[in-house]
Amino acid sequence: MSTFKAIRKLLGVTQQEIARGIEMSQSNVAFIERGQTLTPDAARKLIAYAASLGVALSYDQIYGTAALPPPRVVEASNKAA
């Protein structure tokens, strides 16, 4: 699994959601998940997007070998039945 895809899964978002969050198309997200290089500008946006979801990421985690943080816990909404 690519690092980018692992980060997306860690954030608990779809390709479309992360695409909106980092201002690119869903098809570009798919290309990156298949191994296309993430540009530094996109990495900066990814770090900011992750922070908005409460997850701290670094360039070393995106490009290097630093371990990713634990998965984000998404609470189920309390819907009245």
Secondary structure, 3 states (H helix, E strand, C coil): CCHHHHHHHHHCCCHHHHHHHCCCCHHHHHHHHCCCCCCHHHHHHHHHHHHHCCCCCCHHHHHCCCCCCCCCCCCCCCCCC
